[in-house]
Amino acid sequence: MDTEKLRPWVELFKRHQLTELIVESGDLKVALRRATREAPQVYQAAPAPGAQPAAAPAAGPALLAICSPLLGVFYRSPAPDRPPFVEVGDLVRAGDTIGLVEAMKVMNDIAAEIEGRVAQITAQNGQLVNEGEPLMLLAPFPGRR
């Protein structure tokens, strides 16, 4: 195999900070994947709409964000006629696919790197999301952070 043929794909992968790129040509298939080990962002839960303020302010539970690793279009399901990967209230384990981000006509699986219960889905299906933008917020499992 001529590794020089891979150079443009590797450059594309680096330049656009893709998390995954799969190239198929004939019987050759090459997959490039970027491991991400960023610390999850922590958000404070907002009071429910219409809730009365407490006499003494109490901190709500901290929510952990699953953020988009790249700029692209967020999709909640694998296809328009398929159900979403997750819904509010679902339990998510590290490694579970929670959605897809399409960048440059490449679908990138977005996998949870944290565990918790889906508290809020902040990105809408078909919405353009920026790198680092929260896609959903998770309430961590008790005793975990």
N, CA, C and O atoms as a GROMACS GRO file, in nm:
protein
  580
    1MET      N    1   0.083  -0.118   0.000
    1MET     CA    2   0.000   0.000   0.000
    1MET      C    3   0.088   0.124   0.000
    1MET      O    4   0.185   0.132   0.075
    2ASP      N    5   0.054   0.219  -0.083
    2ASP     CA    6   0.128   0.344  -0.094
    2ASP      C    7   0.075   0.442   0.010
    2ASP      O    8  -0.035   0.494  -0.004
    3THR      N    9   0.154   0.467   0.114
    3THR     CA   10   0.109   0.555   0.222
    3THR      C   11   0.095   0.700   0.176
    3THR      O   12   0.027   0.778   0.242
    4GLU      N   13   0.157   0.737   0.066
    4GLU     CA   14   0.143   0.874   0.014
    4GLU      C   15  -0.001   0.901  -0.030
    4GLU      O   16  -0.046   1.015  -0.029
    5LYS      N   17  -0.074   0.796  -0.068
    5LYS     CA   18  -0.214   0.813  -0.106
    5LYS      C   19  -0.300   0.849   0.015
    5LYS      O   20  -0.408   0.907   0.001
    6LEU      N   21  -0.253   0.813   0.134
    6LEU     CA   22  -0.326   0.843   0.256
    6LEU      C   23  -0.303   0.986   0.305
    6LEU      O   24  -0.386   1.040   0.378
    7ARG      N   25  -0.194   1.047   0.266
    7ARG     CA   26  -0.155   1.178   0.316
    7ARG      C   27  -0.268   1.282   0.304
    7ARG      O   28  -0.294   1.352   0.403
    8PRO      N   29  -0.335   1.297   0.189
    8PRO     CA   30  -0.441   1.398   0.180
    8PRO      C   31  -0.555   1.371   0.279
    8PRO      O   32  -0.613   1.465   0.333
    9TRP      N   33  -0.587   1.243   0.302
    9TRP     CA   34  -0.694   1.210   0.396
    9TRP      C   35  -0.653   1.242   0.538
    9TRP      O   36  -0.734   1.293   0.616
   10VAL      N   37  -0.530   1.212   0.573
   10VAL     CA   38  -0.480   1.243   0.707
   10VAL      C   39  -0.478   1.395   0.729
   10VAL      O   40  -0.515   1.443   0.836
   11GLU      N   41  -0.436   1.469   0.627
   11GLU     CA   42  -0.436   1.616   0.637
   11GLU      C   43  -0.578   1.669   0.655
   11GLU      O   44  -0.601   1.757   0.738
   12LEU      N   45  -0.674   1.616   0.580
   12LEU     CA   46  -0.814   1.655   0.594
   12LEU      C   47  -0.863   1.625   0.736
   12LEU      O   48  -0.930   1.708   0.797
   13PHE      N   49  -0.830   1.508   0.786
   13PHE     CA   50  -0.868   1.465   0.920
   13PHE      C   51  -0.814   1.562   1.025
   13PHE      O   52  -0.887   1.603   1.116
   14LYS      N   53  -0.687   1.600   1.012
   14LYS     CA   54  -0.625   1.692   1.107
   14LYS      C   55  -0.680   1.834   1.093
   14LYS      O   56  -0.718   1.896   1.192
   15ARG      N   57  -0.686   1.883   0.970
   15ARG     CA   58  -0.726   2.022   0.944
   15ARG      C   59  -0.866   2.052   0.998
   15ARG      O   60  -0.889   2.160   1.052
   16HIS      N   61  -0.958   1.958   0.983
   16HIS     CA   62  -1.095   1.980   1.025
   16HIS      C   63  -1.127   1.917   1.160
   16HIS      O   64  -1.243   1.914   1.202
   17GLN      N   65  -1.025   1.868   1.228
   17GLN     CA   66  -1.038   1.810   1.362
   17GLN      C   67  -1.154   1.711   1.370
   17GLN      O   68  -1.235   1.715   1.462
   18LEU      N   69  -1.159   1.621   1.271
   18LEU     CA   70  -1.264   1.520   1.269
   18LEU      C   71  -1.239   1.418   1.378
   18LEU      O   72  -1.124   1.395   1.417
   19THR      N   73  -1.344   1.356   1.427
   19THR     CA   74  -1.328   1.249   1.525
   19THR      C   75  -1.319   1.113   1.458
   19THR      O   76  -1.267   1.017   1.515
   20GLU      N   77  -1.371   1.106   1.334
   20GLU     CA   78  -1.366   0.979   1.262
   20GLU      C   79  -1.374   1.006   1.112
   20GLU      O   80  -1.450   1.092   1.067
   21LEU      N   81  -1.295   0.932   1.037
   21LEU     CA   82  -1.299   0.941   0.891
   21LEU      C   83  -1.277   0.801   0.837
   21LEU      O   84  -1.177   0.736   0.870
   22ILE      N   85  -1.369   0.754   0.754
   22ILE     CA   86  -1.357   0.622   0.693
   22ILE      C   87  -1.350   0.640   0.543
   22ILE      O   88  -1.437   0.704   0.483
   23VAL      N   89  -1.245   0.584   0.481
   23VAL     CA   90  -1.226   0.594   0.337
   23VAL      C   91  -1.227   0.453   0.281
   23VAL      O   92  -1.156   0.365   0.328
   24GLU      N   93  -1.310   0.432   0.178
   24GLU     CA   94  -1.318   0.302   0.113
   24GLU      C   95  -1.291   0.320  -0.035
   24GLU      O   96  -1.346   0.408  -0.100
   25SER      N   97  -1.204   0.234  -0.087
   25SER     CA   98  -1.172   0.235  -0.229
   25SER      C   99  -1.143   0.092  -0.271
   25SER      O  100  -1.040   0.035  -0.235
   26GLY      N  101  -1.234   0.036  -0.348
   26GLY     CA  102  -1.217  -0.104  -0.388
   26GLY      C  103  -1.222  -0.194  -0.267
   26GLY      O  104  -1.317  -0.190  -0.189
   27ASP      N  105  -1.118  -0.277  -0.251
   27ASP     CA  106  -1.113  -0.367  -0.136
   27ASP      C  107  -1.035  -0.308  -0.019
   27ASP      O  108  -1.011  -0.376   0.081
   28LEU      N  109  -0.996  -0.181  -0.030
   28LEU     CA  110  -0.921  -0.113   0.076
   28LEU      C  111  -1.016  -0.029   0.160
   28LEU      O  112  -1.097   0.047   0.107
   29LYS      N  113  -1.005  -0.042   0.291
   29LYS     CA  114  -1.084   0.040   0.383
   29LYS      C  115  -0.990   0.090   0.492
   29LYS      O  116  -0.923   0.011   0.559
   30VAL      N  117  -0.985   0.222   0.510
   30VAL     CA  118  -0.899   0.284   0.611
   30VAL      C  119  -0.988   0.367   0.702
   30VAL      O  120  -1.069   0.446   0.655
   31ALA      N  121  -0.974   0.349   0.833
   31ALA     CA  122  -1.051   0.427   0.930
   31ALA      C  123  -0.954   0.504   1.019
   31ALA      O  124  -0.860   0.447   1.075
   32LEU      N  125  -0.978   0.633   1.031
   32LEU     CA  126  -0.902   0.719   1.122
   32LEU      C  127  -0.997   0.761   1.233
   32LEU      O  128  -1.106   0.811   1.206
   33ARG      N  129  -0.956   0.742   1.358
   33ARG     CA  130  -1.039   0.781   1.473
   33ARG      C  131  -0.953   0.856   1.573
   33ARG      O  132  -0.838   0.821   1.598
   34ARG      N  133  -1.012   0.961   1.628
   34ARG     CA  134  -0.943   1.041   1.728
   34ARG      C  135  -1.001   1.007   1.865
   34ARG      O  136  -1.122   1.013   1.885
   35ALA      N  137  -0.914   0.972   1.957
   35ALA     CA  138  -0.958   0.949   2.094
   35ALA      C  139  -0.970   1.084   2.164
   35ALA      O  140  -0.881   1.168   2.153
   36THR      N  141  -1.080   1.104   2.235
   36THR     CA  142  -1.099   1.227   2.310
   36THR      C  143  -1.111   1.193   2.457
   36THR      O  144  -1.185   1.102   2.494
   37ARG      N  145  -1.039   1.264   2.538
   37ARG     CA  146  -1.042   1.242   2.683
   37ARG      C  147  -1.056   1.374   2.757
   37ARG      O  148  -0.990   1.399   2.858
   38GLU      N  149  -1.144   1.459   2.703
   38GLU     CA  150  -1.165   1.587   2.767
   38GLU      C  151  -1.253   1.568   2.890
   38GLU      O  152  -1.338   1.480   2.893
   39ALA      N  153  -1.231   1.651   2.992
   39ALA     CA  154  -1.315   1.646   3.111
   39ALA      C  155  -1.453   1.700   3.074
   39ALA      O  156  -1.464   1.798   3.002
   40PRO      N  157  -1.558   1.636   3.124
   40PRO     CA  158  -1.692   1.685   3.093
   40PRO      C  159  -1.714   1.823   3.155
   40PRO      O  160  -1.662   1.854   3.262
   41GLN      N  161  -1.793   1.905   3.086
   41GLN     CA  162  -1.829   2.036   3.138
   41GLN      C  163  -1.942   2.017   3.238
   41GLN      O  164  -2.030   1.933   3.218
   42VAL      N  165  -1.940   2.096   3.346
   42VAL     CA  166  -2.041   2.087   3.450
   42VAL      C  167  -2.132   2.209   3.442
   42VAL      O  168  -2.083   2.322   3.432
   43TYR      N  169  -2.262   2.187   3.447
   43TYR     CA  170  -2.361   2.293   3.441
   43TYR      C  171  -2.448   2.285   3.564
   43TYR      O  172  -2.470   2.176   3.617
   44GLN      N  173  -2.498   2.398   3.610
   44GLN     CA  174  -2.591   2.400   3.724
   44GLN      C  175  -2.733   2.391   3.670
   44GLN      O  176  -2.768   2.462   3.575
   45ALA      N  177  -2.813   2.306   3.727
   45ALA     CA  178  -2.951   2.290   3.681
   45ALA      C  179  -3.029   2.416   3.713
   45ALA      O  180  -3.019   2.471   3.823
   46ALA      N  181  -3.107   2.461   3.618
   46ALA     CA  182  -3.192   2.578   3.639
   46ALA      C  183  -3.322   2.532   3.703
   46ALA      O  184  -3.365   2.419   3.681
   47PRO      N  185  -3.386   2.621   3.783
   47PRO     CA  186  -3.515   2.582   3.840
   47PRO      C  187  -3.618   2.562   3.729
   47PRO      O  188  -3.608   2.622   3.623
   48ALA      N  189  -3.714   2.478   3.756
   48ALA     CA  190  -3.819   2.451   3.657
   48ALA      C  191  -3.896   2.580   3.628
   48ALA      O  192  -3.914   2.661   3.719
   49PRO      N  193  -3.942   2.599   3.503
   49PRO     CA  194  -4.018   2.719   3.471
   49PRO      C  195  -4.140   2.731   3.562
   49PRO      O  196  -4.212   2.634   3.583
   50GLY      N  197  -4.163   2.851   3.615
   50GLY     CA  198  -4.278   2.874   3.701
   50GLY      C  199  -4.257   2.831   3.844
   50GLY      O  200  -4.348   2.846   3.926
   51ALA      N  201  -4.140   2.777   3.877
   51ALA     CA  202  -4.114   2.733   4.014
   51ALA      C  203  -4.097   2.855   4.103
   51ALA      O  204  -4.041   2.957   4.062
   52GLN      N  205  -4.146   2.843   4.226
   52GLN     CA  206  -4.132   2.952   4.323
   52GLN      C  207  -3.992   2.947   4.382
   52GLN      O  208  -3.943   2.839   4.415
   53PRO      N  209  -3.927   3.064   4.398
   53PRO     CA  210  -3.794   3.064   4.458
   53PRO      C  211  -3.802   3.019   4.604
   53PRO      O  212  -3.898   3.050   4.675
   54ALA      N  213  -3.701   2.945   4.646
   54ALA     CA  214  -3.695   2.898   4.784
   54ALA      C  215  -3.656   3.014   4.875
   54ALA      O  216  -3.596   3.111   4.829
   55ALA      N  217  -3.689   3.004   5.003
   55ALA     CA  218  -3.655   3.109   5.099
   55ALA      C  219  -3.504   3.128   5.105
   55ALA      O  220  -3.456   3.241   5.106
   56ALA      N  221  -3.432   3.018   5.109
   56ALA     CA  222  -3.285   3.024   5.105
   56ALA      C  223  -3.242   2.955   4.978
   56ALA      O  224  -3.285   2.842   4.952
   57PRO      N  225  -3.158   3.020   4.896
   57PRO     CA  226  -3.120   2.955   4.770
   57PRO      C  227  -3.049   2.823   4.794
   57PRO      O  228  -2.956   2.814   4.873
   58ALA      N  229  -3.094   2.723   4.724
   58ALA     CA  230  -3.032   2.591   4.734
   58ALA      C  231  -2.973   2.557   4.598
   58ALA      O  232  -3.032   2.586   4.494
   59ALA      N  233  -2.857   2.498   4.601
   59ALA     CA  234  -2.792   2.460   4.474
   59ALA      C  235  -2.862   2.339   4.417
   59ALA      O  236  -2.890   2.243   4.487
   60GLY      N  237  -2.891   2.346   4.288
   60GLY     CA  238  -2.950   2.231   4.221
   60GLY      C  239  -2.842   2.129   4.190
   60GLY      O  240  -2.724   2.156   4.210
   61PRO      N  241  -2.883   2.013   4.142
   61PRO     CA  242  -2.782   1.911   4.111
   61PRO      C  243  -2.696   1.955   3.992
   61PRO      O  244  -2.745   2.014   3.896
   62ALA      N  245  -2.570   1.925   4.001
   62ALA     CA  246  -2.478   1.957   3.891
   62ALA      C  247  -2.508   1.863   3.774
   62ALA      O  248  -2.526   1.743   3.794
   63LEU      N  249  -2.514   1.919   3.655
   63LEU     CA  250  -2.537   1.840   3.535
   63LEU      C  251  -2.410   1.839   3.453
   63LEU      O  252  -2.339   1.939   3.445
   64LEU      N  253  -2.381   1.725   3.391
   64LEU     CA  254  -2.262   1.711   3.308
   64LEU      C  255  -2.303   1.717   3.162
   64LEU      O  256  -2.402   1.656   3.122
   65ALA      N  257  -2.227   1.792   3.083
   65ALA     CA  258  -2.261   1.811   2.942
   65ALA      C  259  -2.186   1.713   2.853
   65ALA      O  260  -2.068   1.683   2.876
   66ILE      N  261  -2.255   1.664   2.753
   66ILE     CA  262  -2.191   1.595   2.642
   66ILE      C  263  -2.188   1.698   2.530
   66ILE      O  264  -2.292   1.743   2.483
   67CYS      N  265  -2.067   1.736   2.489
   67CYS     CA  266  -2.050   1.844   2.393
   67CYS      C  267  -2.009   1.791   2.256
   67CYS      O  268  -1.951   1.683   2.245
   68SER      N  269  -2.039   1.868   2.155
   68SER     CA  270  -2.000   1.831   2.020
   68SER      C  271  -1.849   1.844   2.004
   68SER      O  272  -1.793   1.948   2.039
   69PRO      N  273  -1.783   1.742   1.953
   69PRO     CA  274  -1.638   1.750   1.934
   69PRO      C  275  -1.600   1.827   1.808
   69PRO      O  276  -1.482   1.854   1.785
   70LEU      N  277  -1.699   1.864   1.725
   70LEU     CA  278  -1.668   1.933   1.600
   70LEU      C  279  -1.788   2.013   1.552
   70LEU      O  280  -1.899   1.995   1.601
   71LEU      N  281  -1.763   2.101   1.457
   71LEU     CA  282  -1.867   2.181   1.393
   71LEU      C  283  -1.939   2.093   1.292
   71LEU      O  284  -1.876   2.025   1.211
   72GLY      N  285  -2.073   2.094   1.297
   72GLY     CA  286  -2.149   2.016   1.201
   72GLY      C  287  -2.296   2.017   1.235
   72GLY      O  288  -2.340   2.094   1.320
   73VAL      N  289  -2.372   1.933   1.169
   73VAL     CA  290  -2.516   1.923   1.191
   73VAL      C  291  -2.543   1.804   1.282
   73VAL      O  292  -2.499   1.692   1.255
   74PHE      N  293  -2.617   1.830   1.391
   74PHE     CA  294  -2.647   1.728   1.491
   74PHE      C  295  -2.774   1.653   1.451
   74PHE      O  296  -2.874   1.714   1.412
   75TYR      N  297  -2.769   1.521   1.462
   75TYR     CA  298  -2.886   1.437   1.438
   75TYR      C  299  -2.907   1.347   1.560
   75TYR      O  300  -2.813   1.287   1.610
   76ARG      N  301  -3.031   1.340   1.605
   76ARG     CA  302  -3.064   1.260   1.723
   76ARG      C  303  -3.085   1.113   1.692
   76ARG      O  304  -3.080   1.030   1.782
   77SER      N  305  -3.108   1.078   1.564
   77SER     CA  306  -3.135   0.939   1.527
   77SER      C  307  -3.047   0.898   1.409
   77SER      O  308  -2.994   0.983   1.338
   78PRO      N  309  -3.030   0.766   1.389
   78PRO     CA  310  -2.944   0.719   1.281
   78PRO      C  311  -3.002   0.740   1.142
   78PRO      O  312  -2.929   0.736   1.043
   79ALA      N  313  -3.134   0.762   1.132
   79ALA     CA  314  -3.201   0.786   1.004
   79ALA      C  315  -3.333   0.857   1.035
   79ALA      O  316  -3.386   0.844   1.146
   80PRO      N  317  -3.387   0.930   0.938
   80PRO     CA  318  -3.512   1.004   0.963
   80PRO      C  319  -3.629   0.917   1.008
   80PRO      O  320  -3.715   0.963   1.082
   81ASP      N  321  -3.632   0.792   0.965
   81ASP     CA  322  -3.743   0.704   1.001
   81ASP      C  323  -3.713   0.616   1.123
   81ASP      O  324  -3.790   0.525   1.155
   82ARG      N  325  -3.602   0.643   1.190
   82ARG     CA  326  -3.561   0.563   1.308
   82ARG      C  327  -3.579   0.646   1.434
   82ARG      O  328  -3.574   0.768   1.429
   83PRO      N  329  -3.599   0.580   1.549
   83PRO     CA  330  -3.615   0.654   1.674
   83PRO      C  331  -3.483   0.717   1.718
   83PRO      O  332  -3.376   0.673   1.676
   84PRO      N  333  -3.490   0.820   1.802
   84PRO     CA  334  -3.368   0.884   1.853
   84PRO      C  335  -3.283   0.784   1.933
   84PRO      O  336  -3.333   0.686   1.988
   85PHE      N  337  -3.152   0.813   1.937
   85PHE     CA  338  -3.061   0.728   2.014
   85PHE      C  339  -3.100   0.730   2.162
   85PHE      O  340  -3.102   0.626   2.227
   86VAL      N  341  -3.130   0.849   2.215
   86VAL     CA  342  -3.168   0.863   2.356
   86VAL      C  343  -3.278   0.967   2.371
   86VAL      O  344  -3.295   1.054   2.286
   87GLU      N  345  -3.352   0.955   2.480
   87GLU     CA  346  -3.457   1.050   2.515
   87GLU      C  347  -3.431   1.098   2.658
   87GLU      O  348  -3.354   1.036   2.731
   88VAL      N  349  -3.495   1.207   2.696
   88VAL     CA  350  -3.485   1.255   2.834
   88VAL      C  351  -3.532   1.144   2.926
   88VAL      O  352  -3.636   1.081   2.903
   89GLY      N  353  -3.455   1.120   3.032
   89GLY     CA  354  -3.486   1.014   3.128
   89GLY      C  355  -3.410   0.885   3.105
   89GLY      O  356  -3.402   0.801   3.195
   90ASP      N  357  -3.353   0.867   2.986
   90ASP     CA  358  -3.278   0.745   2.956
   90ASP      C  359  -3.146   0.743   3.033
   90ASP      O  360  -3.087   0.847   3.061
   91LEU      N  361  -3.102   0.622   3.068
   91LEU     CA  362  -2.970   0.603   3.128
   91LEU      C  363  -2.868   0.591   3.016
   91LEU      O  364  -2.891   0.521   2.917
   92VAL      N  365  -2.756   0.658   3.032
   92VAL     CA  366  -2.649   0.656   2.932
   92VAL      C  367  -2.522   0.606   3.000
   92VAL      O  368  -2.485   0.653   3.108
   93ARG      N  369  -2.457   0.513   2.938
   93ARG     CA  370  -2.329   0.460   2.987
   93ARG      C  371  -2.218   0.512   2.897
   93ARG      O  372  -2.242   0.547   2.782
   94ALA      N  373  -2.097   0.519   2.950
   94ALA     CA  374  -1.981   0.560   2.870
   94ALA      C  375  -1.971   0.468   2.748
   94ALA      O  376  -1.975   0.346   2.761
   95GLY      N  377  -1.957   0.529   2.631
   95GLY     CA  378  -1.946   0.453   2.507
   95GLY      C  379  -2.076   0.445   2.430
   95GLY      O  380  -2.075   0.411   2.312
   96ASP      N  381  -2.190   0.475   2.494
   96ASP     CA  382  -2.318   0.473   2.424
   96ASP      C  383  -2.324   0.585   2.321
   96ASP      O  384  -2.280   0.697   2.349
   97THR      N  385  -2.376   0.557   2.204
   97THR     CA  386  -2.396   0.661   2.102
   97THR      C  387  -2.518   0.743   2.141
   97THR      O  388  -2.625   0.688   2.166
   98ILE      N  389  -2.501   0.876   2.146
   98ILE     CA  390  -2.612   0.964   2.185
   98ILE      C  391  -2.662   1.045   2.066
   98ILE      O  392  -2.766   1.110   2.076
   99GLY      N  393  -2.589   1.042   1.955
   99GLY     CA  394  -2.630   1.118   1.838
   99GLY      C  395  -2.522   1.113   1.732
   99GLY      O  396  -2.422   1.042   1.746
  100LEU      N  397  -2.543   1.188   1.625
  100LEU     CA  398  -2.448   1.196   1.514
  100LEU      C  399  -2.422   1.343   1.483
  100LEU      O  400  -2.512   1.426   1.498
  101VAL      N  401  -2.301   1.374   1.440
  101VAL     CA  402  -2.272   1.507   1.387
  101VAL      C  403  -2.216   1.486   1.247
  101VAL      O  404  -2.116   1.418   1.227
  102GLU      N  405  -2.284   1.549   1.149
  102GLU     CA  406  -2.240   1.539   1.010
  102GLU      C  407  -2.149   1.658   0.981
  102GLU      O  408  -2.188   1.773   0.997
  103ALA      N  409  -2.028   1.626   0.937
  103ALA     CA  410  -1.932   1.729   0.899
  103ALA      C  411  -1.870   1.688   0.766
  103ALA      O  412  -1.814   1.578   0.754
  104MET      N  413  -1.880   1.774   0.668
  104MET     CA  414  -1.824   1.748   0.535
  104MET      C  415  -1.875   1.616   0.477
  104MET      O  416  -1.798   1.538   0.420
  105LYS      N  417  -2.003   1.592   0.493
  105LYS     CA  418  -2.071   1.474   0.442
  105LYS      C  419  -2.025   1.344   0.508
  105LYS      O  420  -2.046   1.236   0.454
  106VAL      N  421  -1.961   1.356   0.624
  106VAL     CA  422  -1.918   1.238   0.701
  106VAL      C  423  -1.999   1.237   0.830
  106VAL      O  424  -2.003   1.336   0.903
  107MET      N  425  -2.064   1.124   0.856
  107MET     CA  426  -2.140   1.108   0.980
  107MET      C  427  -2.046   1.060   1.090
  107MET      O  428  -1.981   0.957   1.077
  108ASN      N  429  -2.039   1.137   1.199
  108ASN     CA  430  -1.954   1.105   1.313
  108ASN      C  431  -2.040   1.064   1.430
  108ASN      O  432  -2.122   1.143   1.478
  109ASP      N  433  -2.023   0.940   1.479
  109ASP     CA  434  -2.095   0.897   1.599
  109ASP      C  435  -2.046   0.981   1.716
  109ASP      O  436  -1.926   1.004   1.731
  110ILE      N  437  -2.139   1.026   1.798
  110ILE     CA  438  -2.105   1.097   1.921
  110ILE      C  439  -2.134   1.001   2.035
  110ILE      O  440  -2.249   0.965   2.061
  111ALA      N  441  -2.028   0.960   2.102
  111ALA     CA  442  -2.041   0.863   2.211
  111ALA      C  443  -2.023   0.935   2.345
  111ALA      O  444  -1.939   1.024   2.358
  112ALA      N  445  -2.102   0.895   2.442
  112ALA     CA  446  -2.090   0.950   2.576
  112ALA      C  447  -1.959   0.902   2.637
  112ALA      O  448  -1.922   0.785   2.625
  113GLU      N  449  -1.890   0.994   2.702
  113GLU     CA  450  -1.769   0.956   2.775
  113GLU      C  451  -1.795   0.957   2.925
  113GLU      O  452  -1.706   0.929   3.006
  114ILE      N  453  -1.918   0.989   2.960
  114ILE     CA  454  -1.960   0.993   3.100
  114ILE      C  455  -2.089   0.914   3.113
  114ILE      O  456  -2.154   0.882   3.013
  115GLU      N  457  -2.125   0.882   3.237
  115GLU     CA  458  -2.247   0.806   3.262
  115GLU      C  459  -2.346   0.892   3.336
  115GLU      O  460  -2.307   0.978   3.416
  116GLY      N  461  -2.473   0.871   3.310
  116GLY     CA  462  -2.576   0.945   3.382
  116GLY      C  463  -2.711   0.927   3.318
  116GLY      O  464  -2.728   0.850   3.224
  117ARG      N  465  -2.807   1.001   3.371
  117ARG     CA  466  -2.943   1.000   3.318
  117ARG      C  467  -2.962   1.128   3.238
  117ARG      O  468  -2.927   1.236   3.285
  118VAL      N  469  -3.018   1.118   3.118
  118VAL     CA  470  -3.039   1.234   3.032
  118VAL      C  471  -3.139   1.327   3.100
  118VAL      O  472  -3.255   1.291   3.120
  119ALA      N  473  -3.092   1.447   3.136
  119ALA     CA  474  -3.177   1.546   3.202
  119ALA      C  475  -3.235   1.644   3.102
  119ALA      O  476  -3.348   1.690   3.117
  120GLN      N  477  -3.158   1.677   2.998
  120GLN     CA  478  -3.204   1.774   2.899
  120GLN      C  479  -3.130   1.752   2.768
  120GLN      O  480  -3.009   1.727   2.768
  121ILE      N  481  -3.200   1.761   2.657
  121ILE     CA  482  -3.138   1.757   2.525
  121ILE      C  483  -3.138   1.900   2.475
  121ILE      O  484  -3.244   1.956   2.446
  122THR      N  485  -3.019   1.959   2.466
  122THR     CA  486  -3.008   2.102   2.436
  122THR      C  487  -2.997   2.132   2.288
  122THR      O  488  -3.027   2.244   2.246
  123ALA      N  489  -2.956   2.036   2.207
  123ALA     CA  490  -2.944   2.057   2.062
  123ALA      C  491  -3.063   1.993   1.992
  123ALA      O  492  -3.102   1.880   2.024
  124GLN      N  493  -3.119   2.063   1.898
  124GLN     CA  494  -3.233   2.013   1.822
  124GLN      C  495  -3.186   1.928   1.704
  124GLN      O  496  -3.076   1.947   1.652
  125ASN      N  497  -3.269   1.835   1.662
  125ASN     CA  498  -3.238   1.752   1.546
  125ASN      C  499  -3.223   1.842   1.423
  125ASN      O  500  -3.309   1.926   1.396
  126GLY      N  501  -3.114   1.824   1.348
  126GLY     CA  502  -3.088   1.901   1.228
  126GLY      C  503  -3.026   2.038   1.253
  126GLY      O  504  -3.009   2.116   1.161
  127GLN      N  505  -2.991   2.066   1.378
  127GLN     CA  506  -2.933   2.195   1.416
  127GLN      C  507  -2.783   2.197   1.391
  127GLN      O  508  -2.714   2.099   1.416
  128LEU      N  509  -2.733   2.310   1.341
  128LEU     CA  510  -2.589   2.330   1.327
  128LEU      C  511  -2.532   2.355   1.465
  128LEU      O  512  -2.578   2.444   1.536
  129VAL      N  513  -2.432   2.277   1.504
  129VAL     CA  514  -2.369   2.292   1.636
  129VAL      C  515  -2.221   2.324   1.618
  129VAL      O  516  -2.157   2.280   1.523
  130ASN      N  517  -2.170   2.402   1.711
  130ASN     CA  518  -2.029   2.437   1.711
  130ASN      C  519  -1.950   2.338   1.794
  130ASN      O  520  -2.005   2.269   1.879
  131GLU      N  521  -1.821   2.331   1.768
  131GLU     CA  522  -1.733   2.249   1.850
  131GLU      C  523  -1.742   2.299   1.994
  131GLU      O  524  -1.732   2.419   2.020
  132GLY      N  525  -1.761   2.206   2.088
  132GLY     CA  526  -1.769   2.241   2.229
  132GLY      C  527  -1.908   2.278   2.277
  132GLY      O  528  -1.928   2.299   2.397
  133GLU      N  529  -2.005   2.288   2.186
  133GLU     CA  530  -2.142   2.323   2.224
  133GLU      C  531  -2.211   2.203   2.288
  133GLU      O  532  -2.202   2.092   2.235
  134PRO      N  533  -2.279   2.224   2.401
  134PRO     CA  534  -2.348   2.112   2.466
  134PRO      C  535  -2.460   2.056   2.379
  134PRO      O  536  -2.540   2.130   2.322
  135LEU      N  537  -2.464   1.923   2.369
  135LEU     CA  538  -2.569   1.854   2.295
  135LEU      C  539  -2.678   1.808   2.390
  135LEU      O  540  -2.797   1.813   2.359
  136MET      N  541  -2.635   1.762   2.507
  136MET     CA  542  -2.729   1.720   2.610
  136MET      C  543  -2.663   1.727   2.746
  136MET      O  544  -2.540   1.727   2.757
  137LEU      N  545  -2.746   1.733   2.849
  137LEU     CA  546  -2.699   1.740   2.987
  137LEU      C  547  -2.741   1.613   3.059
  137LEU      O  548  -2.855   1.567   3.046
  138LEU      N  549  -2.648   1.557   3.136
  138LEU     CA  550  -2.673   1.434   3.212
  138LEU      C  551  -2.665   1.462   3.361
  138LEU      O  552  -2.579   1.537   3.407
  139ALA      N  553  -2.755   1.400   3.436
  139ALA     CA  554  -2.744   1.398   3.581
  139ALA      C  555  -2.657   1.276   3.612
  139ALA      O  556  -2.692   1.164   3.575
  140PRO      N  557  -2.543   1.297   3.681
  140PRO     CA  558  -2.453   1.182   3.705
  140PRO      C  559  -2.518   1.080   3.798
  140PRO      O  560  -2.604   1.113   3.879
  141PHE      N  561  -2.474   0.955   3.784
  141PHE     CA  562  -2.520   0.850   3.871
  141PHE      C  563  -2.471   0.884   4.012
  141PHE      O  564  -2.364   0.944   4.025
  142PRO      N  565  -2.545   0.849   4.116
  142PRO     CA  566  -2.501   0.879   4.253
  142PRO      C  567  -2.361   0.823   4.278
  142PRO      O  568  -2.330   0.709   4.242
  143GLY      N  569  -2.278   0.905   4.341
  143GLY     CA  570  -2.143   0.864   4.376
  143GLY      C  571  -2.043   0.874   4.262
  143GLY      O  572  -1.926   0.838   4.280
  144ARG      N  573  -2.085   0.922   4.145
  144ARG     CA  574  -1.994   0.935   4.032
  144ARG      C  575  -1.992   1.078   3.987
  144ARG      O  576  -2.087   1.153   4.008
  145ARG      N  577  -1.883   1.116   3.923
  145ARG     CA  578  -1.869   1.250   3.871
  145ARG      C  579  -1.797   1.246   3.740
  145ARG      O  580  -1.775   1.351   3.679
   0.00000   0.00000   0.00000
